[in-house]
């Protein structure tokens, strides 16, 4: 009677479980990697920088330009705040001279950008409650009040001559007559004749 062999032992179940666990772990790792990649891909758009809301507001200058002439210590162009008044413009020009006629201007009036302010001299025809009304009745240049820019509007008067006129005026206490221009270096009879009708004292 032939000898019967025992059946082969069953495959260990532990090995089957190990292979299944490895597959599950692999799937979990793969899913985690894919999920992390997706999260990284979505993170960038959230890192945007907000634009300052008040960027446009800082562009406004908040300034106005006024040209101050007449009976002030330092005639010229001045930059003031938007809410400035006539008194601020006069103060910026060094205040008024002793012969200024303050009744000819309204010191409380608000200013506008680009305007010209002329502080009148006492006893000079003109006057009024505003800077416009305080301008002389004619268009002649006042040798004792004009700044360099106004003097350069005269025929044949350039920057150098305008500076000499102002220097002579400051050194000698002003012009008493138009003929006093002959005392300014560089101004002769011919030049004076060409500007005589355009100037006054």
C-alpha positions as CSV (number, residue, x, y, z in Angstrom):
1,X,0.0,0.0,0.0
2,X,1.6,3.2,-1.1
3,X,2.4,5.8,1.5
4,X,0.3,8.9,1.2
5,X,2.1,12.3,1.5
6,X,0.6,14.9,3.7
7,X,-0.9,17.9,1.9
8,X,1.4,21.0,1.6
9,X,1.1,23.4,4.4
10,X,-1.1,26.4,3.7
11,X,0.6,29.7,2.7
12,X,1.1,31.7,5.7
13,X,-1.7,34.2,6.2
14,X,0.7,36.7,7.7
15,X,2.5,37.1,4.3
16,X,-0.8,37.8,2.6
17,X,-1.7,40.4,5.1
18,X,1.8,42.0,4.8
19,X,1.4,42.4,1.0
20,X,-2.0,43.9,1.4
21,X,-0.8,46.3,4.1
22,X,2.0,47.4,1.9
23,X,-0.4,48.1,-1.0
24,X,-2.6,50.1,1.4
25,X,0.3,52.1,2.8
26,X,1.5,52.8,-0.7
27,X,-1.8,54.1,-1.8
28,X,-2.0,56.4,1.3
29,X,1.4,57.8,0.7
30,X,0.6,58.4,-3.0
31,X,-2.7,60.1,-2.1
32,X,-0.9,62.3,0.5
33,X,1.7,63.3,-2.0
34,X,-0.9,64.2,-4.6
35,X,-2.9,66.1,-2.1
36,X,0.2,68.0,-0.8
37,X,1.1,68.9,-4.4
38,X,-2.4,70.3,-5.0
39,X,-2.3,72.3,-1.8
40,X,1.1,73.7,-2.8
41,X,-0.2,74.6,-6.2
42,X,-3.1,76.6,-4.6
43,X,-1.1,78.4,-2.0
44,X,0.6,80.9,-4.4
45,X,-2.4,82.9,-5.3
46,X,-3.2,83.6,-1.7
47,X,0.1,85.4,-1.3
48,X,-0.9,88.6,-3.1
49,X,0.2,92.0,-1.9
50,X,-2.6,94.5,-1.3
51,X,-2.2,97.9,-3.1
52,X,-2.3,100.9,-0.8
53,X,-5.6,102.5,-0.9
54,X,-4.3,106.0,-0.3
55,X,-1.7,105.9,-3.1
56,X,-3.7,108.3,-5.2
57,X,-4.3,110.7,-2.3
58,X,-0.5,111.2,-1.8
59,X,-0.2,112.5,-5.3
60,X,-2.1,115.8,-4.6
61,X,0.4,118.6,-3.9
62,X,-1.9,120.6,-1.6
63,X,-0.1,123.8,-2.7
64,X,-0.8,127.0,-4.6
65,X,1.4,129.6,-6.3
66,X,1.0,133.3,-5.8
67,X,3.0,136.3,-7.1
68,X,3.4,139.0,-4.5
69,X,4.4,142.5,-5.6
70,X,4.1,146.0,-4.4
71,X,4.9,147.4,-0.9
72,X,6.4,144.2,0.6
73,X,9.9,143.5,1.8
74,X,10.6,140.6,-0.6
75,X,8.5,140.6,-3.8
76,X,8.4,137.3,-5.6
77,X,6.8,134.0,-6.3
78,X,5.7,132.0,-3.2
79,X,4.3,128.5,-2.7
80,X,1.6,128.4,0.0
81,X,-0.9,125.9,1.4
82,X,-4.3,125.5,-0.3
83,X,-6.2,127.1,2.5
84,X,-3.9,130.2,2.7
85,X,-5.3,133.7,3.0
86,X,-4.0,137.1,1.9
87,X,-2.2,137.7,5.2
88,X,-0.2,134.5,4.6
89,X,1.0,135.7,1.3
90,X,2.1,139.0,2.7
91,X,3.9,137.3,5.6
92,X,5.7,135.0,3.1
93,X,7.0,138.1,1.3
94,X,8.5,139.4,4.5
95,X,5.7,141.6,5.6
96,X,4.8,145.0,4.3
97,X,7.0,148.1,4.0
98,X,6.5,151.3,6.0
99,X,4.7,152.9,3.1
100,X,2.2,150.1,2.5
101,X,-1.5,150.9,2.3
102,X,-3.2,147.9,4.1
103,X,-6.6,149.5,3.5
104,X,-6.1,148.7,-0.2
105,X,-6.2,144.9,0.3
106,X,-8.3,142.4,2.2
107,X,-6.0,140.4,4.5
108,X,-8.7,137.9,5.3
109,X,-9.4,136.9,1.7
110,X,-8.7,133.3,0.7
111,X,-6.2,132.9,-2.2
112,X,-6.4,131.1,-5.5
113,X,-3.7,129.3,-7.4
114,X,-1.8,131.4,-9.9
115,X,-3.0,134.9,-8.8
116,X,-0.9,138.0,-8.5
117,X,-1.1,140.1,-5.4
118,X,-0.1,143.8,-5.4
119,X,0.2,145.5,-2.0
120,X,-0.4,149.2,-2.8
121,X,1.7,152.1,-1.6
122,X,0.0,154.7,0.6
123,X,-1.1,157.7,-1.5
124,X,-1.0,155.9,-4.8
125,X,-4.2,155.9,-6.8
126,X,-5.8,152.5,-6.9
127,X,-6.8,150.9,-3.6
128,X,-9.8,148.8,-2.9
129,X,-10.8,145.7,-1.0
130,X,-9.0,143.2,-3.2
131,X,-5.7,142.5,-4.8
132,X,-7.1,143.1,-8.3
133,X,-8.6,146.4,-7.3
134,X,-5.2,147.4,-5.7
135,X,-3.4,147.2,-9.1
136,X,-2.3,150.5,-10.6
137,X,-4.7,152.2,-13.0
138,X,-2.1,151.8,-15.8
139,X,0.1,149.0,-17.0
140,X,3.4,150.7,-16.3
141,X,6.1,149.0,-14.3
142,X,6.6,150.5,-10.8
143,X,10.4,150.9,-10.5
144,X,10.2,150.8,-6.7
145,X,7.9,147.8,-6.4
146,X,8.6,145.5,-9.4
147,X,10.6,142.3,-9.0
148,X,13.1,141.0,-11.5
149,X,10.6,139.2,-13.6
150,X,8.5,142.4,-14.0
151,X,11.5,144.4,-14.9
152,X,12.6,141.9,-17.6
153,X,9.3,142.6,-19.4
154,X,10.7,146.0,-20.3
155,X,12.3,146.5,-23.8
156,X,16.1,145.7,-23.7
157,X,16.1,144.9,-20.0
158,X,17.5,141.5,-19.4
159,X,18.4,139.6,-16.2
160,X,21.6,141.5,-15.6
161,X,20.1,145.0,-16.0
162,X,17.1,144.0,-13.9
163,X,19.4,142.9,-11.1
164,X,21.3,146.2,-11.3
165,X,18.0,148.2,-11.1
166,X,17.0,146.3,-8.0
167,X,20.4,146.6,-6.4
168,X,20.5,150.4,-7.0
169,X,17.0,150.7,-5.6
170,X,17.9,148.9,-2.4
171,X,21.2,150.8,-2.0
172,X,19.7,154.3,-2.6
173,X,16.3,153.9,-0.9
174,X,14.3,153.7,-4.2
175,X,13.8,155.8,-7.3
176,X,12.6,159.4,-6.9
177,X,12.0,159.8,-10.7
178,X,12.3,157.8,-13.8
179,X,15.4,159.8,-14.7
180,X,17.2,158.1,-11.8
181,X,17.6,155.1,-14.0
182,X,20.5,156.9,-15.7
183,X,22.5,156.2,-12.4
184,X,22.1,152.5,-12.9
185,X,25.2,151.0,-14.7
186,X,24.4,150.0,-18.2
187,X,21.4,152.3,-18.7
188,X,22.0,155.3,-21.0
189,X,19.9,158.0,-22.5
190,X,18.9,155.9,-25.5
191,X,17.8,152.9,-23.4
192,X,15.9,155.2,-21.0
193,X,14.1,156.8,-23.9
194,X,12.9,153.3,-25.0
195,X,11.4,152.4,-21.7
196,X,10.4,155.8,-20.3
197,X,6.7,155.4,-21.2
198,X,6.6,151.9,-19.7
199,X,7.8,152.7,-16.2
200,X,6.8,154.9,-13.3
201,X,7.8,155.6,-9.7
